[in-house]
């Protein structure tokens, strides 16, 4: 399971993710992020509460990072997972 919580201002939006970013939850993250990217707001993903990311989730985060999305507050484990991106 993955909990997605939004904090949005005038020009930025932060999605706080908690849980495991796997399977169908990767699709939910993609949908949530695309909505904000299309609005032109700066997007940040706070990954402090994420315990694991599967290969599809890592590919998605790599895609979003290349589009300028900031990945914030990663745990040491998640940081290791992201190093290969």
DRENDO-1510 file (C-alpha; in Angstrom, 1 decimal, always signed):
<recs>
REC; n; res; u; v; w
REC; 1; UNK; +0.0; +0.0; +0.0 .
REC; 2; UNK; +1.1; +3.6; -0.7 .
REC; 3; UNK; -0.3; +6.7; +0.9 .
REC; 4; UNK; -0.1; +9.9; -1.2 .
REC; 5; UNK; -0.6; +13.2; +0.6 .
REC; 6; UNK; -0.6; +16.6; -1.2 .
REC; 7; UNK; +0.6; +20.0; -0.1 .
REC; 8; UNK; +0.2; +22.6; -2.7 .
REC; 9; UNK; +1.0; +26.3; -2.9 .
REC; 10; UNK; +0.7; +28.9; -5.7 .
REC; 11; UNK; +3.7; +27.7; -7.7 .
REC; 12; UNK; +4.8; +24.4; -6.1 .
REC; 13; UNK; +3.2; +21.1; -5.1 .
REC; 14; UNK; +4.7; +18.4; -2.9 .
REC; 15; UNK; +3.5; +14.9; -2.8 .
REC; 16; UNK; +4.4; +13.0; +0.4 .
REC; 17; UNK; +4.6; +9.3; -0.3 .
REC; 18; UNK; +4.4; +6.7; +2.5 .
REC; 19; UNK; +4.7; +2.9; +2.1 .
REC; 20; UNK; +5.9; +0.8; -0.8 .
REC; 21; UNK; +6.0; +2.1; -4.3 .
REC; 22; UNK; +5.2; -1.1; -6.2 .
REC; 23; UNK; +2.8; -2.5; -8.7 .
REC; 24; UNK; -0.4; -0.5; -9.1 .
REC; 25; UNK; +0.8; +2.2; -6.8 .
REC; 26; UNK; +3.4; +3.2; -9.4 .
REC; 27; UNK; +0.6; +4.0; -11.8 .
REC; 28; UNK; -1.1; +6.1; -9.1 .
REC; 29; UNK; +2.1; +8.1; -8.5 .
REC; 30; UNK; +2.4; +8.7; -12.3 .
REC; 31; UNK; -1.2; +10.0; -12.5 .
REC; 32; UNK; -0.8; +12.2; -9.5 .
REC; 33; UNK; +2.5; +13.7; -10.8 .
REC; 34; UNK; +1.3; +14.2; -14.4 .
REC; 35; UNK; -1.7; +16.3; -13.1 .
REC; 36; UNK; +0.7; +18.8; -11.5 .
REC; 37; UNK; +3.3; +18.8; -14.2 .
REC; 38; UNK; +0.6; +19.7; -16.7 .
REC; 39; UNK; -0.5; +22.6; -14.5 .
REC; 40; UNK; +3.0; +24.1; -14.8 .
REC; 41; UNK; +3.7; +23.9; -11.0 .
REC; 42; UNK; +7.0; +22.9; -9.7 .
REC; 43; UNK; +6.7; +19.4; -8.3 .
REC; 44; UNK; +8.5; +17.8; -5.4 .
REC; 45; UNK; +8.2; +14.2; -4.2 .
REC; 46; UNK; +9.0; +13.7; -0.5 .
REC; 47; UNK; +10.1; +10.0; -0.2 .
REC; 48; UNK; +10.9; +10.0; +3.6 .
REC; 49; UNK; +8.1; +7.5; +4.2 .
REC; 50; UNK; +8.9; +5.2; +1.3 .
REC; 51; UNK; +10.3; +1.8; +2.4 .
REC; 52; UNK; +10.8; +0.2; -1.0 .
REC; 53; UNK; +10.5; +1.0; -4.7 .
REC; 54; UNK; +10.3; -1.7; -7.4 .
REC; 55; UNK; +12.0; -1.5; -10.8 .
REC; 56; UNK; +9.0; +0.2; -12.4 .
REC; 57; UNK; +8.9; +2.8; -9.6 .
REC; 58; UNK; +12.6; +3.5; -10.0 .
REC; 59; UNK; +12.1; +4.0; -13.8 .
REC; 60; UNK; +9.3; +6.4; -13.1 .
REC; 61; UNK; +11.3; +8.4; -10.6 .
REC; 62; UNK; +14.2; +8.5; -13.1 .
REC; 63; UNK; +11.8; +9.9; -15.7 .
REC; 64; UNK; +10.4; +12.5; -13.4 .
REC; 65; UNK; +13.8; +13.5; -12.1 .
REC; 66; UNK; +14.8; +14.1; -15.8 .
REC; 67; UNK; +11.8; +16.4; -16.1 .
REC; 68; UNK; +12.9; +18.5; -13.1 .
REC; 69; UNK; +11.0; +16.9; -10.3 .
REC; 70; UNK; +12.9; +17.1; -7.0 .
REC; 71; UNK; +13.2; +13.8; -5.0 .
REC; 72; UNK; +13.4; +14.8; -1.3 .
REC; 73; UNK; +14.2; +13.2; +2.1 .
REC; 74; UNK; +15.0; +9.7; +0.9 .
REC; 75; UNK; +15.8; +7.0; +3.5 .
REC; 76; UNK; +19.3; +5.5; +3.3 .
REC; 77; UNK; +17.8; +2.4; +1.7 .
REC; 78; UNK; +15.8; +4.3; -0.9 .
REC; 79; UNK; +18.9; +6.5; -1.6 .
REC; 80; UNK; +20.8; +3.3; -2.4 .
REC; 81; UNK; +18.0; +2.2; -4.8 .
REC; 82; UNK; +18.1; +5.6; -6.5 .
REC; 83; UNK; +21.9; +5.6; -7.0 .
REC; 84; UNK; +21.6; +3.5; -10.1 .
REC; 85; UNK; +19.4; +6.0; -11.9 .
</recs>
